[in-house]
Amino acid sequence: MSAAQVWIVDLALSRDQIERCDRVLDAAERARADRFLRPADRARFRASHAALRLILADALGVAPANVEFAVGPGGKPELAGAARGAADFNLSHSGARALIGLARDAAIGVDVEAVRPIPDALRIAAAHFAADEVSTLARAHRNVIAHSFFGLWTRKEAVVKALGSGLSLPLDRFSVSVPPEPPRLMRAAGDASWNLSGPWSLEELDCGAAHVATVAVRSADADITRHRLADDWPDHLG
Ligand SMILES: CC(C)(COP(=O)(O)OP(=O)(O)OC[C@H]1O[C@@H](n2cnc3c(N)ncnc32)[C@H](O)[C@@H]1OP(=O)(O)O)[C@@H](O)C(=O)NCCC(=O)NCCS
């Protein structure tokens, strides 16, 4: 059994706090932040990456500015330098909310989405998801279809993000249960490059009524604990 932590992070920070975040980011992160046109998006990117550094630094016993990153074959960010292979982690953000997953001995993926009206949910699902998922979603009542669609979306994204495959694994190559069913991996065909076989643990995360979120850990019966960074978290960046 693997132990995993998931952190919920509030990204709505003051100007002073954002400046504090900036001090721990590296040149690549600052350059990526600068590419956002809207100041609010720029601030959230800086905040989410500073929060990621804070959580990883705490786990690794280093300073936030000293955490080193690399990118895996499918684009998944991973630890580099002395901490290479020490843990797997994953980040997701939606609006002012971020989720950060951390697991020592298993791959982890997290995904959070804001639930919003989606009139073409079934068309999008039919174009991207697996046939068994689409037929279950088609039976959902119209009052809950947005919730089921985004719940399903986060389940699939969390699995894909744990794998690290990014856009290279077609989403119809595996299927997950559809809300309100509890989350689980149902069919794990994968493809020649991305193999999903073996046990998985999927859990929903409570991020408030306006969001849905899933964590996926590639291990049987993972012990997943939930945490929330305190409101003054940027003060702890050093
Ligand atoms: C990157 C990706 C995996 C997730 O993106 P998203 O859901 O738009 O955004 P999230 O906020 O949940 O996740 C973004 C974070 O995931 C991480 N990430 C990037 N590439 C990743 C990969 N290949 N695997 C795992 N994590 C990845 C990064 O930390 C990134 O944060 P950053 O951009 O601030 O550095 C997505 O672009 C993707 O490739 N999805 C493939 C599946 C798909 O098409 N899904 C559609 C509906 S199911």
PDBQT file of the ligand as one rigid body, heavy atoms in Angstrom, charges set to zero:
ROOT
HETATM    1  C1  LIG A 301      -1.157  18.948 -19.141  1.00  0.00    +0.000 C 
HETATM    2  C2  LIG A 301      -2.396  18.143 -19.070  1.00  0.00    +0.000 C 
HETATM    3  C3  LIG A 301      -2.016  16.704 -18.732  1.00  0.00    +0.000 C 
HETATM    4  C4  LIG A 301      -3.328  18.660 -17.985  1.00  0.00    +0.000 C 
HETATM    5  O1  LIG A 301      -3.759  19.936 -18.273  1.00  0.00    +0.000 OA
HETATM    6  P1  LIG A 301      -5.040  20.657 -17.689  1.00  0.00    +0.000 P 
HETATM    7  O2  LIG A 301      -6.071  19.691 -17.175  1.00  0.00    +0.000 OA
HETATM    8  O3  LIG A 301      -5.440  21.622 -18.712  1.00  0.00    +0.000 OA
HETATM    9  O4  LIG A 301      -4.439  21.486 -16.500  1.00  0.00    +0.000 OA
HETATM   10  P2  LIG A 301      -4.144  21.108 -14.993  1.00  0.00    +0.000 P 
HETATM   11  O5  LIG A 301      -4.163  22.403 -14.279  1.00  0.00    +0.000 OA
HETATM   12  O6  LIG A 301      -4.972  20.004 -14.459  1.00  0.00    +0.000 OA
HETATM   13  O7  LIG A 301      -2.654  20.549 -15.048  1.00  0.00    +0.000 OA
HETATM   14  C5  LIG A 301      -1.590  21.324 -15.470  1.00  0.00    +0.000 C 
HETATM   15  C6  LIG A 301      -0.346  20.853 -14.762  1.00  0.00    +0.000 C 
HETATM   16  O8  LIG A 301      -0.126  19.473 -15.027  1.00  0.00    +0.000 OA
HETATM   17  C7  LIG A 301       1.278  19.225 -15.024  1.00  0.00    +0.000 C 
HETATM   18  N1  LIG A 301       1.570  18.527 -16.281  1.00  0.00    +0.000 N 
HETATM   19  C8  LIG A 301       1.966  19.025 -17.481  1.00  0.00    +0.000 A 
HETATM   20  N2  LIG A 301       2.146  18.023 -18.357  1.00  0.00    +0.000 NA
HETATM   21  C9  LIG A 301       1.843  16.872 -17.707  1.00  0.00    +0.000 A 
HETATM   22  C10 LIG A 301       1.857  15.506 -18.086  1.00  0.00    +0.000 A 
HETATM   23  N3  LIG A 301       2.188  15.094 -19.298  1.00  0.00    +0.000 N 
HETATM   24  N4  LIG A 301       1.483  14.599 -17.141  1.00  0.00    +0.000 NA
HETATM   25  C11 LIG A 301       1.143  14.972 -15.908  1.00  0.00    +0.000 A 
HETATM   26  N5  LIG A 301       1.134  16.261 -15.480  1.00  0.00    +0.000 NA
HETATM   27  C12 LIG A 301       1.470  17.195 -16.383  1.00  0.00    +0.000 A 
HETATM   28  C13 LIG A 301       1.992  20.566 -14.912  1.00  0.00    +0.000 C 
HETATM   29  O9  LIG A 301       2.395  20.729 -13.565  1.00  0.00    +0.000 OA
HETATM   30  C14 LIG A 301       0.888  21.550 -15.254  1.00  0.00    +0.000 C 
HETATM   31  O10 LIG A 301       0.997  22.766 -14.551  1.00  0.00    +0.000 OA
HETATM   32  P3  LIG A 301       1.711  24.026 -15.197  1.00  0.00    +0.000 P 
HETATM   33  O11 LIG A 301       1.204  24.163 -16.579  1.00  0.00    +0.000 OA
HETATM   34  O12 LIG A 301       1.348  25.149 -14.299  1.00  0.00    +0.000 OA
HETATM   35  O13 LIG A 301       3.187  23.698 -15.169  1.00  0.00    +0.000 OA
HETATM   36  C15 LIG A 301      -3.242  18.248 -20.377  1.00  0.00    +0.000 C 
HETATM   37  O14 LIG A 301      -2.886  19.344 -21.133  1.00  0.00    +0.000 OA
HETATM   38  C16 LIG A 301      -3.231  17.083 -21.222  1.00  0.00    +0.000 C 
HETATM   39  O15 LIG A 301      -2.288  16.781 -21.897  1.00  0.00    +0.000 OA
HETATM   40  N6  LIG A 301      -4.352  16.352 -21.209  1.00  0.00    +0.000 N 
HETATM   41  C17 LIG A 301      -4.536  15.154 -21.986  1.00  0.00    +0.000 C 
HETATM   42  C18 LIG A 301      -5.875  14.593 -21.893  1.00  0.00    +0.000 C 
HETATM   43  C19 LIG A 301      -6.994  15.415 -22.485  1.00  0.00    +0.000 C 
HETATM   44  O16 LIG A 301      -7.072  15.737 -23.656  1.00  0.00    +0.000 OA
HETATM   45  N7  LIG A 301      -8.001  15.670 -21.643  1.00  0.00    +0.000 N 
HETATM   46  C20 LIG A 301      -9.207  16.355 -22.012  1.00  0.00    +0.000 C 
HETATM   47  C21 LIG A 301     -10.417  15.933 -21.217  1.00  0.00    +0.000 C 
HETATM   48  S1  LIG A 301     -10.319  14.425 -20.294  1.00  0.00    +0.000 SA
ENDROOT
TORSDOF 0
